[in-house]
Amino acid sequence: MYRIVVLSLFIFSLIGGLNAQNKHGKETMFPSYTGLVMAGYQGWFRAPGDAANEGWVHYGKNGRFDNDNNTVDFWPDVSDYEKRYKTEFKFADGKTAEVFSSADKSTTDLHFRWMKEYGIDGVFMQRFFGVTRGYKNSNKSQDMILRNALSASKVNGRAIAVMYDLSGLKADGEDCSSVIEDWKMLVDVLKVTNQGENQTYLYHKGKPLVAIWGVGFPDRPYNIRNIGLNRLIDFLKNDPVYGGCSIMLGVPTYFRELDKDCLPDPYLHELIGSVDIVMPWMVQRFTPYVHKYVEHFRDHLIADIKWSKENNVEFVPVICPGFSWRNLSLGKPELSRYTAYGAIPRLGGRFFWDQITTVILAGSEMIYVAMFDEIDEGTAIFKVSDIPPNSEKAHFVGNDGMPSDHYLWLTGQGAKMLRKEIPLSLEMPARVETNR
């Protein structure tokens, strides 16, 4: 009798496994990352009175945004925004300077309209580890923004994907279990990978693409060997209900050598070998101040691509328009590196264009732009003001006399070159129309 019961349970379990229904949609408008230029999307700016009701977030510190509590280096051009929020900063003519909030649906709608207008393929929505701790609650402001983004991506036909950033994971016994549960919630409640007709979630190799960022950096408090990364990867790839995904892993620039900005742990190579795409973080690693920086960047990329092919993993490079986090770093000795305004200068787009052409010439088939909306660290490609509200007490970086949409336009031109829709040009193109 016992054997019959055990056999019955085994058969029932086997049938249940065979009947497990994968919850991802079978079709998408974007079945592959190949040929696309995607950007990172923080979506973390908040203002008093917005839909999140969290006060000032990521514009300043201590819950304030003023001369003594400013943490952004660029000022957004808000002329196109439906909702704007007054600040304590003033322009030279005495007019009050305003900003946007990422929590407003109209903001997300506008950003995705820009992506469509300028030919940017889509974005990876950044999802930080702290958000996953509350995976049972789907009413967080980050989820509200993700919902808005999913809607806007369909309206504008732009690709969208989730990137889990492990920043915030602690060294006190935490692991990646909450990321697994959060992904289940996103699939079940927000239906990120099953949006119905004209789904826009980004797939790769015909499977939903999920990114995990922050693996192998020595400044992280967690040990990559004991936070369950292998279990997370196995779940995303093989779970019969929520898995069947492709995975992109965000690692340090010098992941090949396991030195410089990378942990000297060969386990990182094992993790990379278990995913589909490797994405080395290259922000702050290359600068136009270095002699022959283009050649140095090119040689590094060629070696990365060669290593990736030899290890059966695809490669996506990270490019950025420049870097500046002077206001964010004030009073923080740990951020002392690159503390000058415009520490990695944009050069009117020259630095960005050099990277675009170099990654294409090196053989890259897809590109990640850091970032769409990051004005804390000065990597934003969205519209920024060339005449910010500077004063004796406050300073922001301008746009080198270029139109506010300059980097949106350049990114779109880069996407066309990547797909060979226009000839590759080492010379940064000149715009005929700049009155947007």
Sequence and secondary structure as in RCSB ss.txt:
>XXXX:A:sequence
MYRIVVLSLFIFSLIGGLNAQNKHGKETMFPSYTGLVMAGYQGWFRAPGDAANEGWVHYGKNGRFDNDNNTVDFW
PDVSDYEKRYKTEFKFADGKTAEVFSSADKSTTDLHFRWMKEYGIDGVFMQRFFGVTRGYKNSNKSQDMILRNAL
SASKVNGRAIAVMYDLSGLKADGEDCSSVIEDWKMLVDVLKVTNQGENQTYLYHKGKPLVAIWGVGFPDRPYNIR
NIGLNRLIDFLKNDPVYGGCSIMLGVPTYFRELDKDCLPDPYLHELIGSVDIVMPWMVQRFTPYVHKYVEHFRDH
LIADIKWSKENNVEFVPVICPGFSWRNLSLGKPELSRYTAYGAIPRLGGRFFWDQITTVILAGSEMIYVAMFDEI
DEGTAIFKVSDIPPNSEKAHFVGNDGMPSDHYLWLTGQGAKMLRKEIPLSLEMPARVETNR
>XXXX:A:secstr
 HHHHHHHHHHHHHHHHHH    S S  S   STT EEEEE    B TTSSS   SBSSBSTT  STTSB  SB 
B  TT SS EEEEEE TTS EEEE  TTSHHHHHHHHHHHHHHT  EEEEEEEHHHHTTTT   SHHHHHHHHHH
HHHHHHT EEEEEEE TT  SSS  THHHHHHHHHIIIII TT   TT  B EETTEEEEEEE  S TT SS TT
SS HHHHHHHHHH TTT   EEEEEEETTTTTT TTS S THHHHHHHTSSEEEEE TTT  TTSTTHHHHHHHH
HHHHHHHHHHTT EE  EE S B  HHHHTT GGG TT STTSB  GGGHHHHHHHHHHHHTT S EEES SS T
TTT   S B SS    SS   B  TT  TTHHHHHHHHHHHHHTTSS   SS    S    
